[in-house]
Amino acid sequence: MRNILAVLTGLGLVFAAFAGVALALVIGTVAAGAIALARLTGRFQPAMAKASTAANADRSRTEYRVWNDGRGTIIDM
């Protein structure tokens, strides 16, 4: 009886191992297809960053305003 149980357990483990490998192959194939499709359609391309120093200088100039209304100096931040 132990021999039959050992054989069935071994066959079950072999079947589980093959099922795991098959599932990993299916998931890998689907993931590779999704990545390839995203790259071909252009949805996987990195966005280009625009570096400009003029925008930073303008922002620092307009960060606050100072004027005199006749009653005193007003600083608007």
N, CA, C and O atoms as a Maestro MAE file, in Angstrom:
{
 s_m_m2io_version
 :::
 2.0.0
}

f_m_ct {
 s_m_title
 :::
 protein
 m_atom[308] {
  # First column is atom index #
  i_m_mmod_type
  r_m_x_coord
  r_m_y_coord
  r_m_z_coord
  i_m_residue_number
  s_m_chain_name
  s_m_pdb_residue_name
  s_m_pdb_atom_name
  i_m_atomic_number
  :::
  1 25 0.815 -1.190 0.000 1 A "MET " " N  " 7
  2 3 0.000 0.000 0.000 1 A "MET " " CA " 6
  3 2 0.861 1.256 0.000 1 A "MET " " C  " 6
  4 15 0.524 2.240 -0.658 1 A "MET " " O  " 8
  5 25 1.973 1.226 0.736 2 A "ARG " " N  " 7
  6 3 2.869 2.386 0.765 2 A "ARG " " CA " 6
  7 2 3.501 2.624 -0.602 2 A "ARG " " C  " 6
  8 15 3.729 3.769 -0.994 2 A "ARG " " O  " 8
  9 25 3.780 1.555 -1.319 3 A "ASN " " N  " 7
  10 3 4.384 1.704 -2.646 3 A "ASN " " CA " 6
  11 2 3.421 2.409 -3.603 3 A "ASN " " C  " 6
  12 15 3.835 3.262 -4.388 3 A "ASN " " O  " 8
  13 25 2.153 2.054 -3.537 4 A "ILE " " N  " 7
  14 3 1.161 2.692 -4.409 4 A "ILE " " CA " 6
  15 2 1.016 4.164 -4.043 4 A "ILE " " C  " 6
  16 15 0.930 5.016 -4.928 4 A "ILE " " O  " 8
  17 25 0.989 4.468 -2.763 5 A "LEU " " N  " 7
  18 3 0.880 5.854 -2.298 5 A "LEU " " CA " 6
  19 2 2.108 6.663 -2.713 5 A "LEU " " C  " 6
  20 15 1.988 7.822 -3.110 5 A "LEU " " O  " 8
  21 25 3.282 6.053 -2.619 6 A "ALA " " N  " 7
  22 3 4.509 6.736 -3.020 6 A "ALA " " CA " 6
  23 2 4.515 7.014 -4.522 6 A "ALA " " C  " 6
  24 15 4.931 8.090 -4.951 6 A "ALA " " O  " 8
  25 25 4.059 6.058 -5.318 7 A "VAL " " N  " 7
  26 3 4.019 6.247 -6.770 7 A "VAL " " CA " 6
  27 2 3.024 7.349 -7.132 7 A "VAL " " C  " 6
  28 15 3.325 8.206 -7.964 7 A "VAL " " O  " 8
  29 25 1.849 7.333 -6.518 8 A "LEU " " N  " 7
  30 3 0.842 8.359 -6.814 8 A "LEU " " CA " 6
  31 2 1.304 9.751 -6.374 8 A "LEU " " C  " 6
  32 15 1.069 10.739 -7.069 8 A "LEU " " O  " 8
  33 25 1.958 9.815 -5.224 9 A "THR " " N  " 7
  34 3 2.491 11.101 -4.762 9 A "THR " " CA " 6
  35 2 3.571 11.606 -5.708 9 A "THR " " C  " 6
  36 15 3.608 12.793 -6.031 9 A "THR " " O  " 8
  37 25 4.449 10.714 -6.155 10 A "GLY " " N  " 7
  38 3 5.492 11.107 -7.100 10 A "GLY " " CA " 6
  39 2 4.916 11.578 -8.418 10 A "GLY " " C  " 6
  40 15 5.375 12.574 -8.976 10 A "GLY " " O  " 8
  41 25 3.902 10.864 -8.929 11 A "LEU " " N  " 7
  42 3 3.263 11.290 -10.175 11 A "LEU " " CA " 6
  43 2 2.555 12.632 -10.010 11 A "LEU " " C  " 6
  44 15 2.561 13.458 -10.922 11 A "LEU " " O  " 8
  45 25 1.948 12.845 -8.848 12 A "GLY " " N  " 7
  46 3 1.293 14.126 -8.585 12 A "GLY " " CA " 6
  47 2 2.282 15.266 -8.536 12 A "GLY " " C  " 6
  48 15 2.005 16.351 -9.049 12 A "GLY " " O  " 8
  49 25 3.433 15.039 -7.927 13 A "LEU " " N  " 7
  50 3 4.459 16.076 -7.871 13 A "LEU " " CA " 6
  51 2 5.031 16.369 -9.260 13 A "LEU " " C  " 6
  52 15 5.290 17.525 -9.596 13 A "LEU " " O  " 8
  53 25 5.227 15.327 -10.061 14 A "VAL " " N  " 7
  54 3 5.721 15.529 -11.426 14 A "VAL " " CA " 6
  55 2 4.705 16.322 -12.236 14 A "VAL " " C  " 6
  56 15 5.071 17.235 -12.976 14 A "VAL " " O  " 8
  57 25 3.423 15.974 -12.097 15 A "PHE " " N  " 7
  58 3 2.375 16.695 -12.799 15 A "PHE " " CA " 6
  59 2 2.325 18.156 -12.359 15 A "PHE " " C  " 6
  60 15 2.166 19.047 -13.193 15 A "PHE " " O  " 8
  61 25 2.458 18.408 -11.066 16 A "ALA " " N  " 7
  62 3 2.446 19.775 -10.547 16 A "ALA " " CA " 6
  63 2 3.638 20.570 -11.072 16 A "ALA " " C  " 6
  64 15 3.510 21.754 -11.381 16 A "ALA " " O  " 8
  65 25 4.791 19.924 -11.172 17 A "ALA " " N  " 7
  66 3 5.971 20.606 -11.695 17 A "ALA " " CA " 6
  67 2 5.775 20.984 -13.154 17 A "ALA " " C  " 6
  68 15 6.108 22.100 -13.551 17 A "ALA " " O  " 8
  69 25 5.237 20.067 -13.965 18 A "PHE " " N  " 7
  70 3 4.983 20.378 -15.373 18 A "PHE " " CA " 6
  71 2 3.929 21.476 -15.510 18 A "PHE " " C  " 6
  72 15 4.048 22.334 -16.384 18 A "PHE " " O  " 8
  73 25 2.914 21.462 -14.671 19 A "ALA " " N  " 7
  74 3 1.883 22.495 -14.721 19 A "ALA " " CA " 6
  75 2 2.465 23.858 -14.353 19 A "ALA " " C  " 6
  76 15 2.097 24.872 -14.947 19 A "ALA " " O  " 8
  77 25 3.361 23.886 -13.388 20 A "GLY " " N  " 7
  78 3 4.012 25.146 -13.009 20 A "GLY " " CA " 6
  79 2 4.877 25.701 -14.115 20 A "GLY " " C  " 6
  80 15 4.872 26.904 -14.377 20 A "GLY " " O  " 8
  81 25 5.627 24.817 -14.768 21 A "VAL " " N  " 7
  82 3 6.474 25.266 -15.878 21 A "VAL " " CA " 6
  83 2 5.613 25.774 -17.029 21 A "VAL " " C  " 6
  84 15 5.935 26.788 -17.649 21 A "VAL " " O  " 8
  85 25 4.517 25.068 -17.316 22 A "ALA " " N  " 7
  86 3 3.628 25.496 -18.398 22 A "ALA " " CA " 6
  87 2 2.996 26.848 -18.075 22 A "ALA " " C  " 6
  88 15 2.879 27.699 -18.957 22 A "ALA " " O  " 8
  89 25 2.594 27.052 -16.843 23 A "LEU " " N  " 7
  90 3 2.004 28.333 -16.443 23 A "LEU " " CA " 6
  91 2 3.022 29.459 -16.543 23 A "LEU " " C  " 6
  92 15 2.690 30.556 -16.992 23 A "LEU " " O  " 8
  93 25 4.255 29.200 -16.130 24 A "ALA " " N  " 7
  94 3 5.307 30.220 -16.238 24 A "ALA " " CA " 6
  95 2 5.570 30.579 -17.693 24 A "ALA " " C  " 6
  96 15 5.782 31.749 -18.014 24 A "ALA " " O  " 8
  97 25 5.560 29.578 -18.581 25 A "LEU " " N  " 7
  98 3 5.764 29.864 -20.004 25 A "LEU " " CA " 6
  99 2 4.620 30.690 -20.583 25 A "LEU " " C  " 6
  100 15 4.855 31.602 -21.377 25 A "LEU " " O  " 8
  101 25 3.406 30.384 -20.199 26 A "VAL " " N  " 7
  102 3 2.259 31.148 -20.700 26 A "VAL " " CA " 6
  103 2 2.313 32.584 -20.200 26 A "VAL " " C  " 6
  104 15 2.102 33.516 -20.977 26 A "VAL " " O  " 8
  105 25 2.592 32.776 -18.926 27 A "ILE " " N  " 7
  106 3 2.665 34.133 -18.368 27 A "ILE " " CA " 6
  107 2 3.817 34.904 -19.012 27 A "ILE " " C  " 6
  108 15 3.656 36.081 -19.336 27 A "ILE " " O  " 8
  109 25 4.957 34.277 -19.202 28 A "GLY " " N  " 7
  110 3 6.085 34.941 -19.850 28 A "GLY " " CA " 6
  111 2 5.791 35.334 -21.285 28 A "GLY " " C  " 6
  112 15 6.186 36.410 -21.734 28 A "GLY " " O  " 8
  113 25 5.093 34.458 -22.007 29 A "THR " " N  " 7
  114 3 4.745 34.763 -23.395 29 A "THR " " CA " 6
  115 2 3.763 35.928 -23.469 29 A "THR " " C  " 6
  116 15 3.910 36.809 -24.317 29 A "THR " " O  " 8
  117 25 2.777 35.939 -22.600 30 A "VAL " " N  " 7
  118 3 1.806 37.044 -22.590 30 A "VAL " " CA " 6
  119 2 2.485 38.356 -22.209 30 A "VAL " " C  " 6
  120 15 2.204 39.392 -22.811 30 A "VAL " " O  " 8
  121 25 3.367 38.325 -21.227 31 A "ALA " " N  " 7
  122 3 4.066 39.538 -20.818 31 A "ALA " " CA " 6
  123 2 4.975 40.049 -21.931 31 A "ALA " " C  " 6
  124 15 5.016 41.252 -22.188 31 A "ALA " " O  " 8
  125 25 5.699 39.156 -22.592 32 A "ALA " " N  " 7
  126 3 6.570 39.581 -23.692 32 A "ALA " " CA " 6
  127 2 5.750 40.167 -24.835 32 A "ALA " " C  " 6
  128 15 6.157 41.154 -25.449 32 A "ALA " " O  " 8
  129 25 4.603 39.569 -25.123 33 A "GLY " " N  " 7
  130 3 3.733 40.114 -26.175 33 A "GLY " " CA " 6
  131 2 3.197 41.483 -25.818 33 A "GLY " " C  " 6
  132 15 3.122 42.360 -26.679 33 A "GLY " " O  " 8
  133 25 2.821 41.687 -24.557 34 A "ALA " " N  " 7
  134 3 2.306 42.986 -24.131 34 A "ALA " " CA " 6
  135 2 3.388 44.058 -24.204 34 A "ALA " " C  " 6
  136 15 3.117 45.185 -24.619 34 A "ALA " " O  " 8
  137 25 4.600 43.719 -23.808 35 A "ILE " " N  " 7
  138 3 5.702 44.686 -23.875 35 A "ILE " " CA " 6
  139 2 6.042 45.008 -25.323 35 A "ILE " " C  " 6
  140 15 6.279 46.168 -25.660 35 A "ILE " " O  " 8
  141 25 6.067 43.994 -26.182 36 A "ALA " " N  " 7
  142 3 6.358 44.234 -27.599 36 A "ALA " " CA " 6
  143 2 5.276 45.105 -28.226 36 A "ALA " " C  " 6
  144 15 5.587 46.006 -29.005 36 A "ALA " " O  " 8
  145 25 4.025 44.855 -27.904 37 A "LEU " " N  " 7
  146 3 2.935 45.660 -28.444 37 A "LEU " " CA " 6
  147 2 3.022 47.101 -27.955 37 A "LEU " " C  " 6
  148 15 2.786 48.031 -28.726 37 A "LEU " " O  " 8
  149 25 3.355 47.293 -26.691 38 A "ALA " " N  " 7
  150 3 3.481 48.650 -26.150 38 A "ALA " " CA " 6
  151 2 4.628 49.392 -26.815 38 A "ALA " " C  " 6
  152 15 4.513 50.584 -27.097 38 A "ALA " " O  " 8
  153 25 5.726 48.707 -27.066 39 A "ARG " " N  " 7
  154 3 6.864 49.369 -27.717 39 A "ARG " " CA " 6
  155 2 6.559 49.696 -29.175 39 A "ARG " " C  " 6
  156 15 6.970 50.742 -29.678 39 A "ARG " " O  " 8
  157 25 5.842 48.808 -29.850 40 A "LEU " " N  " 7
  158 3 5.534 49.058 -31.259 40 A "LEU " " CA " 6
  159 2 4.517 50.179 -31.438 40 A "LEU " " C  " 6
  160 15 4.573 50.906 -32.429 40 A "LEU " " O  " 8
  161 25 3.597 50.329 -30.503 41 A "THR " " N  " 7
  162 3 2.597 51.383 -30.619 41 A "THR " " CA " 6
  163 2 3.094 52.717 -30.079 41 A "THR " " C  " 6
  164 15 2.409 53.731 -30.217 41 A "THR " " O  " 8
  165 25 4.270 52.735 -29.469 42 A "GLY " " N  " 7
  166 3 4.837 53.989 -28.983 42 A "GLY " " CA " 6
  167 2 4.383 54.370 -27.593 42 A "GLY " " C  " 6
  168 15 4.680 55.478 -27.144 42 A "GLY " " O  " 8
  169 25 3.685 53.513 -26.899 43 A "ARG " " N  " 7
  170 3 3.225 53.847 -25.557 43 A "ARG " " CA " 6
  171 2 4.286 53.562 -24.505 43 A "ARG " " C  " 6
  172 15 4.094 53.890 -23.334 43 A "ARG " " O  " 8
  173 25 5.374 52.972 -24.891 44 A "PHE " " N  " 7
  174 3 6.415 52.578 -23.944 44 A "PHE " " CA " 6
  175 2 7.649 53.469 -24.084 44 A "PHE " " C  " 6
  176 15 8.691 53.178 -23.498 44 A "PHE " " O  " 8
  177 25 7.539 54.555 -24.858 45 A "GLN " " N  " 7
  178 3 8.678 55.438 -25.071 45 A "GLN " " CA " 6
  179 2 8.782 56.436 -23.916 45 A "GLN " " C  " 6
  180 15 7.757 56.936 -23.453 45 A "GLN " " O  " 8
  181 25 9.966 56.730 -23.452 46 A "PRO " " N  " 7
  182 3 10.102 57.694 -22.362 46 A "PRO " " CA " 6
  183 2 9.807 59.108 -22.853 46 A "PRO " " C  " 6
  184 15 10.104 59.447 -23.999 46 A "PRO " " O  " 8
  185 25 9.231 59.919 -21.999 47 A "ALA " " N  " 7
  186 3 8.936 61.304 -22.344 47 A "ALA " " CA " 6
  187 2 10.225 62.111 -22.273 47 A "ALA " " C  " 6
  188 15 11.041 61.928 -21.370 47 A "ALA " " O  " 8
  189 25 10.390 62.992 -23.226 48 A "MET " " N  " 7
  190 3 11.586 63.828 -23.258 48 A "MET " " CA " 6
  191 2 11.393 65.024 -22.328 48 A "MET " " C  " 6
  192 15 10.359 65.691 -22.373 48 A "MET " " O  " 8
  193 25 12.369 65.285 -21.506 49 A "ALA " " N  " 7
  194 3 12.309 66.423 -20.587 49 A "ALA " " CA " 6
  195 2 12.895 67.643 -21.276 49 A "ALA " " C  " 6
  196 15 13.894 67.541 -21.988 49 A "ALA " " O  " 8
  197 25 12.278 68.789 -21.065 50 A "LYS " " N  " 7
  198 3 12.763 70.036 -21.651 50 A "LYS " " CA " 6
  199 2 13.472 70.835 -20.566 50 A "LYS " " C  " 6
  200 15 12.886 71.178 -19.539 50 A "LYS " " O  " 8
  201 25 14.731 71.118 -20.813 51 A "ALA " " N  " 7
  202 3 15.510 71.901 -19.866 51 A "ALA " " CA " 6
  203 2 15.595 73.325 -20.370 51 A "ALA " " C  " 6
  204 15 16.064 73.568 -21.482 51 A "ALA " " O  " 8
  205 25 15.149 74.261 -19.566 52 A "SER " " N  " 7
  206 3 15.245 75.663 -19.956 52 A "SER " " CA " 6
  207 2 15.573 76.477 -18.717 52 A "SER " " C  " 6
  208 15 14.939 76.323 -17.673 52 A "SER " " O  " 8
  209 25 16.565 77.340 -18.844 53 A "THR " " N  " 7
  210 3 16.940 78.194 -17.730 53 A "THR " " CA " 6
  211 2 16.168 79.492 -17.757 53 A "THR " " C  " 6
  212 15 16.065 80.164 -16.732 53 A "THR " " O  " 8
  213 25 15.617 79.866 -18.908 54 A "ALA " " N  " 7
  214 3 14.866 81.109 -19.002 54 A "ALA " " CA " 6
  215 2 13.589 81.036 -18.166 54 A "ALA " " C  " 6
  216 15 13.197 82.033 -17.559 54 A "ALA " " O  " 8
  217 25 12.944 79.892 -18.124 55 A "ALA " " N  " 7
  218 3 11.713 79.752 -17.344 55 A "ALA " " CA " 6
  219 2 12.000 79.893 -15.857 55 A "ALA " " C  " 6
  220 15 11.201 80.479 -15.127 55 A "ALA " " O  " 8
  221 25 13.120 79.369 -15.405 56 A "ASN " " N  " 7
  222 3 13.465 79.488 -13.989 56 A "ASN " " CA " 6
  223 2 13.757 80.933 -13.615 56 A "ASN " " C  " 6
  224 15 13.381 81.374 -12.529 56 A "ASN " " O  " 8
  225 25 14.420 81.679 -14.493 57 A "ALA " " N  " 7
  226 3 14.731 83.077 -14.217 57 A "ALA " " CA " 6
  227 2 13.453 83.910 -14.195 57 A "ALA " " C  " 6
  228 15 13.313 84.801 -13.357 57 A "ALA " " O  " 8
  229 25 12.517 83.631 -15.106 58 A "ASP " " N  " 7
  230 3 11.261 84.374 -15.125 58 A "ASP " " CA " 6
  231 2 10.453 84.108 -13.856 58 A "ASP " " C  " 6
  232 15 9.844 85.026 -13.306 58 A "ASP " " O  " 8
  233 25 10.444 82.896 -13.402 59 A "ARG " " N  " 7
  234 3 9.670 82.552 -12.218 59 A "ARG " " CA " 6
  235 2 10.248 83.237 -10.977 59 A "ARG " " C  " 6
  236 15 9.496 83.675 -10.106 59 A "ARG " " O  " 8
  237 25 11.567 83.330 -10.892 60 A "SER " " N  " 7
  238 3 12.156 83.979 -9.731 60 A "SER " " CA " 6
  239 2 11.905 85.478 -9.756 60 A "SER " " C  " 6
  240 15 11.833 86.108 -8.701 60 A "SER " " O  " 8
  241 25 11.772 86.061 -10.944 61 A "ARG " " N  " 7
  242 3 11.473 87.487 -11.040 61 A "ARG " " CA " 6
  243 2 10.033 87.784 -10.648 61 A "ARG " " C  " 6
  244 15 9.767 88.816 -10.032 61 A "ARG " " O  " 8
  245 25 9.108 86.913 -10.987 62 A "THR " " N  " 7
  246 3 7.698 87.162 -10.722 62 A "THR " " CA " 6
  247 2 7.232 86.505 -9.430 62 A "THR " " C  " 6
  248 15 6.030 86.376 -9.196 62 A "THR " " O  " 8
  249 25 8.165 86.093 -8.601 63 A "GLU " " N  " 7
  250 3 7.784 85.438 -7.367 63 A "GLU " " CA " 6
  251 2 7.126 86.417 -6.399 63 A "GLU " " C  " 6
  252 15 6.248 86.020 -5.633 63 A "GLU " " O  " 8
  253 25 7.527 87.680 -6.415 64 A "TYR " " N  " 7
  254 3 6.908 88.684 -5.571 64 A "TYR " " CA " 6
  255 2 6.906 90.026 -6.306 64 A "TYR " " C  " 6
  256 15 7.707 90.259 -7.211 64 A "TYR " " O  " 8
  257 25 5.972 90.914 -5.886 65 A "ARG " " N  " 7
  258 3 5.872 92.242 -6.488 65 A "ARG " " CA " 6
  259 2 5.980 93.284 -5.376 65 A "ARG " " C  " 6
  260 15 5.460 93.093 -4.276 65 A "ARG " " O  " 8
  261 25 6.649 94.365 -5.674 66 A "VAL " " N  " 7
  262 3 6.824 95.450 -4.705 66 A "VAL " " CA " 6
  263 2 6.364 96.750 -5.362 66 A "VAL " " C  " 6
  264 15 6.786 97.061 -6.476 66 A "VAL " " O  " 8
  265 25 5.506 97.509 -4.687 67 A "TRP " " N  " 7
  266 3 5.120 98.820 -5.196 67 A "TRP " " CA " 6
  267 2 4.754 99.724 -4.034 67 A "TRP " " C  " 6
  268 15 4.523 99.273 -2.912 67 A "TRP " " O  " 8
  269 25 4.708 101.019 -4.338 68 A "ASN " " N  " 7
  270 3 4.381 102.019 -3.336 68 A "ASN " " CA " 6
  271 2 3.077 102.687 -3.751 68 A "ASN " " C  " 6
  272 15 2.986 103.248 -4.843 68 A "ASN " " O  " 8
  273 25 2.073 102.631 -2.888 69 A "ASP " " N  " 7
  274 3 0.771 103.209 -3.233 69 A "ASP " " CA " 6
  275 2 0.580 104.604 -2.622 69 A "ASP " " C  " 6
  276 15 -0.532 105.132 -2.641 69 A "ASP " " O  " 8
  277 25 1.614 105.188 -2.097 70 A "GLY " " N  " 7
  278 3 1.524 106.510 -1.497 70 A "GLY " " CA " 6
  279 2 1.349 106.448 -0.001 70 A "GLY " " C  " 6
  280 15 1.659 107.422 0.685 70 A "GLY " " O  " 8
  281 25 0.878 105.376 0.521 71 A "ARG " " N  " 7
  282 3 0.710 105.225 1.972 71 A "ARG " " CA " 6
  283 2 1.783 104.330 2.560 71 A "ARG " " C  " 6
  284 15 1.915 104.237 3.780 71 A "ARG " " O  " 8
  285 25 2.560 103.664 1.696 72 A "GLY " " N  " 7
  286 3 3.599 102.782 2.187 72 A "GLY " " CA " 6
  287 2 3.973 101.762 1.104 72 A "GLY " " C  " 6
  288 15 3.292 101.633 0.087 72 A "GLY " " O  " 8
  289 25 5.029 101.074 1.342 73 A "THR " " N  " 7
  290 3 5.492 100.083 0.391 73 A "THR " " CA " 6
  291 2 4.721 98.781 0.589 73 A "THR " " C  " 6
  292 15 4.563 98.297 1.710 73 A "THR " " O  " 8
  293 25 4.240 98.220 -0.537 74 A "ILE " " N  " 7
  294 3 3.491 96.973 -0.490 74 A "ILE " " CA " 6
  295 2 4.343 95.891 -1.144 74 A "ILE " " C  " 6
  296 15 4.840 96.061 -2.257 74 A "ILE " " O  " 8
  297 25 4.501 94.795 -0.447 75 A "ILE " " N  " 7
  298 3 5.227 93.648 -0.972 75 A "ILE " " CA " 6
  299 2 4.227 92.508 -1.095 75 A "ILE " " C  " 6
  300 15 3.725 91.996 -0.094 75 A "ILE " " O  " 8
  301 25 3.945 92.121 -2.323 76 A "ASP " " N  " 7
  302 3 2.970 91.044 -2.597 76 A "ASP " " CA " 6
  303 2 3.724 89.765 -2.908 76 A "ASP " " C  " 6
  304 15 4.454 89.683 -3.896 76 A "ASP " " O  " 8
  305 25 3.539 88.773 -2.057 77 A "MET " " N  " 7
  306 3 4.236 87.509 -2.267 77 A "MET " " CA " 6
  307 2 3.288 86.430 -2.694 77 A "MET " " C  " 6
  308 15 3.705 85.293 -2.917 77 A "MET " " O  " 8
  :::
 }
 m_bond[307] {
  # First column is bond index #
  i_m_from
  i_m_to
  i_m_order
  :::
  1 1 2 1
  2 2 3 1
  3 3 4 2
  4 3 5 1
  5 5 6 1
  6 6 7 1
  7 7 8 2
  8 7 9 1
  9 9 10 1
  10 10 11 1
  11 11 12 2
  12 11 13 1
  13 13 14 1
  14 14 15 1
  15 15 16 2
  16 15 17 1
  17 17 18 1
  18 18 19 1
  19 19 20 2
  20 19 21 1
  21 21 22 1
  22 22 23 1
  23 23 24 2
  24 23 25 1
  25 25 26 1
  26 26 27 1
  27 27 28 2
  28 27 29 1
  29 29 30 1
  30 30 31 1
  31 31 32 2
  32 31 33 1
  33 33 34 1
  34 34 35 1
  35 35 36 2
  36 35 37 1
  37 37 38 1
  38 38 39 1
  39 39 40 2
  40 39 41 1
  41 41 42 1
  42 42 43 1
  43 43 44 2
  44 43 45 1
  45 45 46 1
  46 46 47 1
  47 47 48 2
  48 47 49 1
  49 49 50 1
  50 50 51 1
  51 51 52 2
  52 51 53 1
  53 53 54 1
  54 54 55 1
  55 55 56 2
  56 55 57 1
  57 57 58 1
  58 58 59 1
  59 59 60 2
  60 59 61 1
  61 61 62 1
  62 62 63 1
  63 63 64 2
  64 63 65 1
  65 65 66 1
  66 66 67 1
  67 67 68 2
  68 67 69 1
  69 69 70 1
  70 70 71 1
  71 71 72 2
  72 71 73 1
  73 73 74 1
  74 74 75 1
  75 75 76 2
  76 75 77 1
  77 77 78 1
  78 78 79 1
  79 79 80 2
  80 79 81 1
  81 81 82 1
  82 82 83 1
  83 83 84 2
  84 83 85 1
  85 85 86 1
  86 86 87 1
  87 87 88 2
  88 87 89 1
  89 89 90 1
  90 90 91 1
  91 91 92 2
  92 91 93 1
  93 93 94 1
  94 94 95 1
  95 95 96 2
  96 95 97 1
  97 97 98 1
  98 98 99 1
  99 99 100 2
  100 99 101 1
  101 101 102 1
  102 102 103 1
  103 103 104 2
  104 103 105 1
  105 105 106 1
  106 106 107 1
  107 107 108 2
  108 107 109 1
  109 109 110 1
  110 110 111 1
  111 111 112 2
  112 111 113 1
  113 113 114 1
  114 114 115 1
  115 115 116 2
  116 115 117 1
  117 117 118 1
  118 118 119 1
  119 119 120 2
  120 119 121 1
  121 121 122 1
  122 122 123 1
  123 123 124 2
  124 123 125 1
  125 125 126 1
  126 126 127 1
  127 127 128 2
  128 127 129 1
  129 129 130 1
  130 130 131 1
  131 131 132 2
  132 131 133 1
  133 133 134 1
  134 134 135 1
  135 135 136 2
  136 135 137 1
  137 137 138 1
  138 138 139 1
  139 139 140 2
  140 139 141 1
  141 141 142 1
  142 142 143 1
  143 143 144 2
  144 143 145 1
  145 145 146 1
  146 146 147 1
  147 147 148 2
  148 147 149 1
  149 149 150 1
  150 150 151 1
  151 151 152 2
  152 151 153 1
  153 153 154 1
  154 154 155 1
  155 155 156 2
  156 155 157 1
  157 157 158 1
  158 158 159 1
  159 159 160 2
  160 159 161 1
  161 161 162 1
  162 162 163 1
  163 163 164 2
  164 163 165 1
  165 165 166 1
  166 166 167 1
  167 167 168 2
  168 167 169 1
  169 169 170 1
  170 170 171 1
  171 171 172 2
  172 171 173 1
  173 173 174 1
  174 174 175 1
  175 175 176 2
  176 175 177 1
  177 177 178 1
  178 178 179 1
  179 179 180 2
  180 179 181 1
  181 181 182 1
  182 182 183 1
  183 183 184 2
  184 183 185 1
  185 185 186 1
  186 186 187 1
  187 187 188 2
  188 187 189 1
  189 189 190 1
  190 190 191 1
  191 191 192 2
  192 191 193 1
  193 193 194 1
  194 194 195 1
  195 195 196 2
  196 195 197 1
  197 197 198 1
  198 198 199 1
  199 199 200 2
  200 199 201 1
  201 201 202 1
  202 202 203 1
  203 203 204 2
  204 203 205 1
  205 205 206 1
  206 206 207 1
  207 207 208 2
  208 207 209 1
  209 209 210 1
  210 210 211 1
  211 211 212 2
  212 211 213 1
  213 213 214 1
  214 214 215 1
  215 215 216 2
  216 215 217 1
  217 217 218 1
  218 218 219 1
  219 219 220 2
  220 219 221 1
  221 221 222 1
  222 222 223 1
  223 223 224 2
  224 223 225 1
  225 225 226 1
  226 226 227 1
  227 227 228 2
  228 227 229 1
  229 229 230 1
  230 230 231 1
  231 231 232 2
  232 231 233 1
  233 233 234 1
  234 234 235 1
  235 235 236 2
  236 235 237 1
  237 237 238 1
  238 238 239 1
  239 239 240 2
  240 239 241 1
  241 241 242 1
  242 242 243 1
  243 243 244 2
  244 243 245 1
  245 245 246 1
  246 246 247 1
  247 247 248 2
  248 247 249 1
  249 249 250 1
  250 250 251 1
  251 251 252 2
  252 251 253 1
  253 253 254 1
  254 254 255 1
  255 255 256 2
  256 255 257 1
  257 257 258 1
  258 258 259 1
  259 259 260 2
  260 259 261 1
  261 261 262 1
  262 262 263 1
  263 263 264 2
  264 263 265 1
  265 265 266 1
  266 266 267 1
  267 267 268 2
  268 267 269 1
  269 269 270 1
  270 270 271 1
  271 271 272 2
  272 271 273 1
  273 273 274 1
  274 274 275 1
  275 275 276 2
  276 275 277 1
  277 277 278 1
  278 278 279 1
  279 279 280 2
  280 279 281 1
  281 281 282 1
  282 282 283 1
  283 283 284 2
  284 283 285 1
  285 285 286 1
  286 286 287 1
  287 287 288 2
  288 287 289 1
  289 289 290 1
  290 290 291 1
  291 291 292 2
  292 291 293 1
  293 293 294 1
  294 294 295 1
  295 295 296 2
  296 295 297 1
  297 297 298 1
  298 298 299 1
  299 299 300 2
  300 299 301 1
  301 301 302 1
  302 302 303 1
  303 303 304 2
  304 303 305 1
  305 305 306 1
  306 306 307 1
  307 307 308 2
  :::
 }
}
